[in-house]
Amino acid sequence: MTATLAEAYRRCEEITKSEARNFYYGIRLLPTDKRAVLCAVYALARRMDDIGDGDLPVERKTAALTGLRADLAALDGSTDPVLVAVADAARRYPIPLGAFDELIDGVEMDVTGRHYETFDDLVAYCRCVAGAVGRLCLGVFGSAPDPAAPRRADRLGIALQQTNILRDIREDLLNGRVYLPQADLDRFGVKLVLDEQGALVDDGGALSALIRFSTRRARDWYRDGLLLTPLLDWRSRASCLAMSGIYRQLLNRIEARPSLVFDQRLSLSGQEKVAIAVRSLAGRIS
């Protein structure tokens, strides 16, 4: 049975509320229609991530991602609730559907166990898995005419992903993934290992030094990406500032105390997120 549009969007919102609390905090500031459309965008992106992070063998993950590419190519004929919502959204907003293919490219990098020798290699990955999301969001937000807008959305997404990587060093290592560039690890003399309690080892402070260096580099990407916000209407700007504000606050804490990510997954409280949202409504960069 074909999902009705209302049912399709409702399912997408359920997925977003359940799986992306930071993202949902930001998009709550948008008008109802734009919020629903971004939930559809997120739900499809989440499906891709779940394939990459799931327990299937590599060949089955690859086949599932290939199937998603085919679904995107035949979007209008789908009866899947998430795809029904995305197809409707793409008819009403200038959503760059090709960015979903870039997302799949990024997930395939995870599936095949890509190793990142240099920061430029890592940026290419981040552009697929996060810069693409920034450009998808921009298609929903809309902006004042400026040829630099997509690039700034891209860079803001890459900044957010750098923050994710620093927050999740331990969790990723437990899953057999290392995103920190090998050139950076070598420069600071870091070998990523866990102690008997399962915490990251900070040999002589080398890992802390690498993390602080990486936070400063990520901040440069935020600085450029946030130049997007003056081009947005006030509610889209507030939403963008809220999402980025949560991650910038995480980045600040990681820089101040790198050990916060050695044995846990760092997060902000609901009260802290509300405070960031309030500041964002006032147009203040957190």
Secondary structure, DSSP 4 states (H G I P E B T S, - for coil): -PPPHHHHHHHHHHHHHHH-HHHHHHHTTS-HHHHHHHHHHHHHHHHHHHHHHSSS-HHHHHHHHHHHHHHHHTGGG---HHHHHHHHHHHHS---THHHHHHHHHHHHHHTT----SHHHHHHHHIIIIIHHHHHHHHHH--SS-TTHHHHHHHHHHHHHHHHHHHTHHHHHHTT---S-HHHHHHHT----B-TTSPBP-GGGHHHHHHHHHHHHHHHHHHHHGGGGGGS-HHHHHHHHHHHHHHHHHHHHHHH-GGGGTSS-----HHHHHHHHHHHHTT---
